[in-house]
Amino acid sequence: MNAPNKCPKCGGSVFEPGFLFDRGDGNYASVSQWVAGIPVKYRWTGLHLDGCAKLDVITFRCQGCGFLESYAREG
């Protein structure tokens, strides 16, 4: 899949490939993270994540209609 040409929110033109990563094992809870790059399957842990840039994902919800919007911002 090709990256969009322009961000519909801010008009920016630089998109970086990545994927959302959720870590859940038993009762362990964590915040979803956006991971830079293309997912690489790894035999022991499912995905190879060493050396990949990671950003926590925050999601906002409209109380009126339930629309969700997620961000993975640095800093």
C-alpha positions in Angstrom: 0.0 0.0 0.0 1.3 3.4 -0.9 1.5 6.3 1.6 -1.0 9.1 1.0 0.3 12.1 -0.8 -0.9 14.6 1.8 -2.0 14.5 5.4 -5.8 15.3 5.5 -5.3 16.8 9.0 -2.3 19.2 8.8 -1.4 19.2 5.1 2.0 17.7 5.7 3.5 15.7 2.8 5.9 13.3 4.7 4.5 9.9 5.7 6.6 7.2 7.4 5.7 3.5 7.2 5.0 1.8 10.5 2.5 -0.4 12.4 0.6 -0.5 15.7 2.0 -2.9 18.3 -0.1 -4.2 21.3 1.6 -6.1 24.0 -0.7 -8.2 26.0 0.3 -11.3 27.9 -2.1 -12.7 30.5 -3.0 -9.8 32.8 -0.2 -7.5 31.7 -1.5 -4.3 30.2 0.4 -1.7 28.2 -0.2 1.3 25.9 -0.3 0.6 22.2 2.8 1.8 20.4 3.5 2.9 16.8 6.6 1.2 15.5 8.6 2.6 12.6 9.2 0.4 9.6 7.6 -2.7 8.1 6.7 -5.6 10.5 9.4 -8.3 10.4 8.3 -11.7 11.8 10.6 -13.2 14.4 10.5 -16.8 15.4 10.6 -16.4 19.2 8.6 -13.3 20.0 6.4 -12.9 17.0 7.9 -9.6 15.7 11.4 -8.3 15.6 11.4 -4.9 17.3 15.0 -4.3 18.4 16.3 -1.0 17.1 12.9 0.2 15.9 11.7 3.6 16.8 8.6 3.4 19.0 6.1 6.0 20.0 3.2 5.7 22.5 -0.2 6.1 20.8 -2.9 8.3 22.3 -6.5 8.2 21.1 -9.2 10.8 21.5 -12.9 9.9 21.4 -15.8 12.2 20.5 -18.4 11.9 23.3 -21.1 12.7 20.9 -20.6 10.2 18.1 -17.8 7.9 19.3 -15.4 8.9 16.5 -11.8 7.9 17.4 -8.6 9.8 16.3 -5.1 8.4 17.2 -1.8 10.2 17.3 1.8 9.0 17.8 3.8 12.2 18.4 7.4 12.6 19.5 8.0 14.4 22.8 
